């Protein structure tokens, strides 16, 4: 196996198998449309490591890390299909990132990598937000699930962060990521710690309460308890 092949945070096949369930209900649209209603979350996300994920594949970036992993820091991996899947939204899926025609709003890891392809459930968000704003009418969160939104996305994170031999993750398969805890302790992935880090995920803002009922996101109450006040452009969503 070449170094080029090994430099996948996860093989595209692994990523698609784990991340493709929601896309059966919709296509990828890009985070710009999400940001229309969630401006604060978007501005916060763009500053995170996920929001700059493609940068690490460019030549002469993260030199020390690449050398530790026995990779060539001078190489450009941005067009390598074995690498880009975990640095963009929807690689290999309808509406998702295409190497030959890269699109700004699906480049880097964004909203839809966690929440699922958004063409169907985004429309529900908008209609429900308008109804709530007009008459305080709420909608069952299950409607979003039916439209492809995901609320439990740990497996998607695992597919990119735990795809190395000995990780214990059930979906591990070749080509493995070279960035393992043996290379550096910082690559020991802890999902619950990571989702609480604003370096990894966006900051949280008070939501209007448009959607109710199960499935309640695992960290919803915790995040909302400590969330910042909303701004006018934010409405109707669920973390």
QUIJO-V425556 format. One record per pair of residues at least 6 apart in sequence whose ideal C-beta (glycine too) atoms are under 7 Angstrom apart, sorted by the first residue. I is the first residue (numbers start at 1). J is the second residue. If there is no record, write none. Layout:
BEGIN
I_J / I_J
END
This chain:
BEGIN
1_175 / 3_70 / 3_71 / 3_72 / 4_80 / 4_82 / 5_82 / 5_175 / 6_175 / 6_176 / 6_178 / 7_71 / 7_77 / 7_80 / 7_82 / 7_83 / 7_178 / 8_82 / 8_83 / 8_175 / 8_177 / 9_86 / 9_160 / 9_163 / 9_177 / 10_85 / 10_86 / 10_159 / 10_160 / 10_163 / 10_177 / 11_82 / 11_173 / 11_174 / 11_175 / 12_81 / 12_85 / 12_91 / 12_92 / 14_159 / 14_163 / 14_171 / 14_173 / 15_85 / 15_86 / 15_91 / 15_159 / 15_160 / 16_92 / 16_93 / 18_155 / 18_156 / 18_159 / 18_171 / 19_113 / 19_156 / 19_159 / 20_93 / 22_116 / 22_117 / 22_148 / 22_149 / 22_150 / 23_90 / 23_93 / 23_94 / 23_116 / 23_117 / 25_120 / 25_147 / 25_148 / 26_117 / 26_118 / 26_119 / 26_120 / 26_121 / 26_147 / 26_148 / 27_94 / 27_95 / 27_117 / 27_119 / 28_89 / 28_90 / 28_93 / 28_94 / 28_95 / 28_96 / 28_106 / 28_112 / 28_117 / 29_95 / 29_118 / 29_119 / 29_122 / 30_103 / 30_105 / 30_106 / 31_42 / 31_105 / 31_110 / 31_111 / 31_112 / 32_105 / 33_118 / 33_122 / 34_42 / 34_111 / 34_118 / 35_42 / 37_125 / 37_129 / 37_233 / 37_234 / 37_235 / 37_236 / 37_237 / 38_234 / 38_237 / 39_231 / 39_233 / 39_234 / 40_205 / 40_231 / 40_234 / 41_202 / 41_205 / 44_198 / 44_202 / 44_203 / 45_51 / 45_110 / 45_202 / 48_199 / 48_200 / 48_201 / 48_202 / 49_199 / 49_200 / 50_108 / 50_109 / 50_200 / 51_108 / 52_108 / 53_87 / 53_108 / 53_109 / 54_78 / 54_87 / 54_88 / 54_107 / 54_108 / 55_61 / 56_62 / 57_77 / 57_78 / 57_83 / 57_84 / 57_87 / 58_76 / 58_78 / 59_74 / 59_75 / 59_76 / 60_73 / 60_74 / 63_73 / 66_73 / 67_73 / 68_183 / 68_184 / 69_178 / 69_179 / 69_183 / 70_178 / 71_178 / 77_83 / 78_84 / 79_99 / 81_99 / 82_175 / 84_91 / 84_97 / 84_99 / 85_91 / 86_160 / 87_108 / 87_109 / 88_97 / 88_106 / 88_107 / 88_108 / 88_109 / 89_96 / 89_97 / 89_106 / 89_109 / 89_110 / 89_112 / 89_113 / 90_96 / 90_97 / 90_106 / 90_112 / 90_117 / 91_97 / 93_117 / 95_117 / 96_106 / 97_103 / 97_106 / 97_107 / 112_118 / 113_156 / 114_153 / 114_156 / 115_149 / 115_150 / 116_148 / 116_149 / 116_150 / 117_148 / 120_147 / 120_148 / 121_144 / 121_147 / 121_148 / 121_149 / 124_143 / 124_144 / 124_147 / 125_236 / 125_237 / 128_139 / 128_210 / 128_211 / 128_236 / 129_210 / 129_235 / 129_236 / 131_137 / 132_138 / 132_208 / 132_210 / 132_236 / 133_235 / 138_209 / 138_210 / 138_211 / 138_212 / 139_210 / 139_211 / 140_212 / 140_213 / 141_211 / 141_212 / 141_213 / 141_214 / 141_215 / 141_238 / 142_213 / 142_214 / 144_211 / 144_238 / 145_215 / 151_215 / 151_217 / 152_218 / 154_191 / 157_191 / 157_194 / 158_169 / 158_171 / 159_171 / 161_189 / 162_169 / 162_172 / 162_189 / 163_169 / 163_172 / 163_176 / 163_177 / 164_172 / 164_176 / 164_177 / 164_180 / 165_172 / 165_176 / 179_187 / 180_187 / 181_187 / 181_188 / 194_200 / 195_201 / 195_219 / 203_228 / 204_223 / 204_224 / 204_227 / 204_239 / 205_227 / 205_228 / 205_230 / 205_234 / 206_224 / 206_227 / 206_228 / 206_229 / 206_230 / 207_224 / 207_237 / 207_238 / 208_235 / 208_236 / 210_236 / 211_238 / 217_238 / 217_239 / 220_239 / 223_239
END
